């Protein structure tokens, strides 16, 4: 199970062209950029599918930018500048505008355009209350449900009190308040995404508890909700058979796409199906990414390699060899679990002509230095350059951590139909690649 990565102007507003109903236009202006400051940002569509887009956007000499991202349904998305996240809500066809003042830290921002009032309330409230999750502690994932669920609900109630106080003090609209409350619930659910309980029945009971109201389509307005569905579907794939037709079931099918492609007629939104499954291949172009230094751990040694792009380094370091590339982050629990649980498959292929590589992005070097040696039979690459990491995330169309890619013997990289470490299909995939 992946975890999401949490993840704009002095333009003449009236001159923006009509926006196709399957996209959202995001414009903006960043003032106060220092000479050595960030001159780029990421606009993350935050759709649950592997075709979701993370657009790496350069600002011009005046600090202005304009980009368009695909958009299949109404939900929240993120604008990320210098590791500062701004959350906004949009519907297909919308235009969203952001003004960012980079002369102060943390940056100051204001949103306008469609849903301006809601986005100003929601985005600033989300930033103001974000610290309520920093010291969150839940019981271990194998705790019996009779103990775990009361503690989970107590955590929801405790964080909800802070949100309610903020809503009352700042007189937020009912719509913004409801979004914050829903997001609070599923932020905590995301922290419990590895819950197993004492047995499978308890695990299922947790993820389908009435508190989550999983078939409520309003939940899908929040980008974090699909991860709860994803955890449920990965562990209980048959759940989709009893789900009513609609947006929630569509998201369930997308969560299962690692192992099976549904029929088009199973989707309530056929246009969404066409976007997620309609193309057999999607190009990955890493050209133009500026080179920078990387750290590499292999064969028990860490080395610093100057002025390279990591995928190109892998191509040159292992010419003619297929490379299975896992993209992870040190803070990502599912990443660490996946790498630990996949020791067997890496050992199985240890003496065969395939290279396992782990690309660590948005991570702390000290944590990486502790984690990498524990993940054997793999080459580990650490990216310290944040702007380079953002460009790689965008070009790889990375939707969450961990994500899987494959570099064939000719050096071509793809993410299409590449099984994740937890999938039994990976054995057959790699055996076929080695023929």
Secondary structure in CASP SS format (residue, H / E / C, confidence):
PFRMAT SS
TARGET T0000
AUTHOR 0000-0000-0000
METHOD secondary structure of the structure
MODEL  1
X C 1.00
X C 1.00
X E 1.00
X E 1.00
X C 1.00
X C 1.00
X C 1.00
X C 1.00
X C 1.00
X C 1.00
X C 1.00
X C 1.00
X H 1.00
X H 1.00
X H 1.00
X C 1.00
X C 1.00
X C 1.00
X C 1.00
X C 1.00
X C 1.00
X C 1.00
X E 1.00
X E 1.00
X E 1.00
X E 1.00
X E 1.00
X E 1.00
X E 1.00
X E 1.00
X E 1.00
X C 1.00
X C 1.00
X C 1.00
X C 1.00
X C 1.00
X C 1.00
X C 1.00
X C 1.00
X E 1.00
X E 1.00
X E 1.00
X E 1.00
X E 1.00
X C 1.00
X C 1.00
X C 1.00
X C 1.00
X C 1.00
X C 1.00
X C 1.00
X C 1.00
X C 1.00
X E 1.00
X E 1.00
X E 1.00
X E 1.00
X E 1.00
X C 1.00
X C 1.00
X C 1.00
X C 1.00
X C 1.00
X E 1.00
X E 1.00
X E 1.00
X E 1.00
X E 1.00
X E 1.00
X E 1.00
X C 1.00
X C 1.00
X C 1.00
X C 1.00
X E 1.00
X E 1.00
X E 1.00
X E 1.00
X E 1.00
X E 1.00
X E 1.00
X C 1.00
X C 1.00
X E 1.00
X E 1.00
X E 1.00
X E 1.00
X E 1.00
X E 1.00
X E 1.00
X C 1.00
X C 1.00
X C 1.00
X C 1.00
X E 1.00
X E 1.00
X E 1.00
X E 1.00
X E 1.00
X E 1.00
X E 1.00
X C 1.00
X C 1.00
X C 1.00
X C 1.00
X C 1.00
X C 1.00
X E 1.00
X E 1.00
X E 1.00
X E 1.00
X E 1.00
X E 1.00
X C 1.00
X C 1.00
X H 1.00
X H 1.00
X H 1.00
X H 1.00
X H 1.00
X H 1.00
X H 1.00
X H 1.00
X H 1.00
X H 1.00
X H 1.00
X H 1.00
X H 1.00
X H 1.00
X H 1.00
X H 1.00
X H 1.00
X H 1.00
X C 1.00
X C 1.00
X C 1.00
X C 1.00
X C 1.00
X C 1.00
X C 1.00
X C 1.00
X C 1.00
X C 1.00
X C 1.00
X H 1.00
X H 1.00
X H 1.00
X H 1.00
X H 1.00
X H 1.00
X H 1.00
X H 1.00
X H 1.00
X H 1.00
X H 1.00
X H 1.00
X H 1.00
X H 1.00
X H 1.00
X H 1.00
X H 1.00
X H 1.00
X H 1.00
X H 1.00
X H 1.00
X H 1.00
X H 1.00
X H 1.00
X H 1.00
X H 1.00
X C 1.00
X C 1.00
X C 1.00
X H 1.00
X H 1.00
X H 1.00
X H 1.00
X H 1.00
X H 1.00
X H 1.00
X H 1.00
X H 1.00
X H 1.00
X H 1.00
X H 1.00
X H 1.00
X H 1.00
X H 1.00
X H 1.00
X H 1.00
X H 1.00
X C 1.00
X C 1.00
X C 1.00
X C 1.00
X C 1.00
X C 1.00
X C 1.00
X C 1.00
X H 1.00
X H 1.00
X H 1.00
X H 1.00
X H 1.00
X H 1.00
X H 1.00
X H 1.00
X C 1.00
X C 1.00
X C 1.00
X C 1.00
X C 1.00
X C 1.00
X C 1.00
X C 1.00
X C 1.00
X H 1.00
X H 1.00
X H 1.00
X H 1.00
X H 1.00
X C 1.00
X C 1.00
X C 1.00
X H 1.00
X H 1.00
X H 1.00
X H 1.00
X H 1.00
X H 1.00
X H 1.00
X H 1.00
X H 1.00
X H 1.00
X H 1.00
X C 1.00
X H 1.00
X H 1.00
X H 1.00
X H 1.00
X H 1.00
X H 1.00
X C 1.00
X C 1.00
X C 1.00
X C 1.00
X H 1.00
X H 1.00
X H 1.00
X H 1.00
X H 1.00
X H 1.00
X H 1.00
X H 1.00
X H 1.00
X C 1.00
X C 1.00
X C 1.00
X C 1.00
X C 1.00
X C 1.00
X C 1.00
X C 1.00
X H 1.00
X H 1.00
X H 1.00
X C 1.00
X C 1.00
X C 1.00
X H 1.00
X H 1.00
X H 1.00
X H 1.00
X H 1.00
X H 1.00
X H 1.00
X H 1.00
X C 1.00
X C 1.00
X C 1.00
X C 1.00
X C 1.00
X C 1.00
X C 1.00
X C 1.00
X C 1.00
X C 1.00
X C 1.00
X C 1.00
X C 1.00
X C 1.00
X E 1.00
X E 1.00
X E 1.00
X E 1.00
X E 1.00
X E 1.00
X E 1.00
X C 1.00
X C 1.00
X E 1.00
X E 1.00
X E 1.00
X E 1.00
X E 1.00
X E 1.00
X E 1.00
X E 1.00
X C 1.00
X H 1.00
X H 1.00
X H 1.00
X H 1.00
X H 1.00
X H 1.00
X H 1.00
X H 1.00
X C 1.00
X C 1.00
X C 1.00
X C 1.00
X E 1.00
X E 1.00
X E 1.00
X E 1.00
X E 1.00
X E 1.00
X E 1.00
X C 1.00
X C 1.00
X C 1.00
X C 1.00
X H 1.00
X H 1.00
X H 1.00
X H 1.00
X H 1.00
X H 1.00
X H 1.00
X H 1.00
X H 1.00
X C 1.00
X H 1.00
X H 1.00
X H 1.00
X H 1.00
X H 1.00
X H 1.00
X C 1.00
X C 1.00
X C 1.00
X C 1.00
X C 1.00
X E 1.00
X E 1.00
X E 1.00
X E 1.00
X E 1.00
X E 1.00
X E 1.00
X C 1.00
X C 1.00
X C 1.00
X C 1.00
X H 1.00
X H 1.00
X H 1.00
X H 1.00
X H 1.00
X H 1.00
X H 1.00
X H 1.00
X H 1.00
X H 1.00
X C 1.00
X C 1.00
X C 1.00
X C 1.00
X E 1.00
X E 1.00
X E 1.00
X E 1.00
X E 1.00
X C 1.00
X C 1.00
X H 1.00
X H 1.00
X H 1.00
X H 1.00
X H 1.00
X H 1.00
X H 1.00
X H 1.00
X H 1.00
X H 1.00
X C 1.00
X C 1.00
X C 1.00
X C 1.00
X E 1.00
X E 1.00
X C 1.00
X E 1.00
X E 1.00
X E 1.00
X E 1.00
X E 1.00
X C 1.00
X C 1.00
X C 1.00
X C 1.00
X C 1.00
X E 1.00
X E 1.00
X C 1.00
X C 1.00
X C 1.00
X C 1.00
X C 1.00
X C 1.00
X C 1.00
X C 1.00
X C 1.00
X C 1.00
X H 1.00
X H 1.00
X H 1.00
X H 1.00
X H 1.00
X H 1.00
X H 1.00
X H 1.00
X H 1.00
X C 1.00
X C 1.00
END
